[in-house]
């Protein structure tokens, strides 16, 4: 699903919001879609950042690339990314939260009453 910043709309004279769709048979958009598909197909083994860099290289950045980035977002949502790490991210997250909770309890036990800050 597209995020709000990637949705193209127009407003009618009656105040209705209407989405702006790409034409399925437009040769330009078909070529853009094929190029983006190729990036994802050849992206096996690449990092998410490397794939994003290739997308930016292909379509650029800025408001003029809104539809391009929307197409890339649709493909990204359908892609499967794998985290390659010695320790699973869930385990790291659990340990960090447990350590933070223990640290907070120790501060409270020592009489520190400072407000919680992020």
Secondary structure, DSSP 4 states (H G I P E B T S, - for coil): ---GGG--EEE-TTS-EEEPPPPTT-HHHHHHHHHHHHHHHTTTTS-HHHHHHHHHHHH-SSGGGHHHHHHHHHHHHH-------SS-HHHHHHHHHHHHHHHHHHHHHTT--PPP--
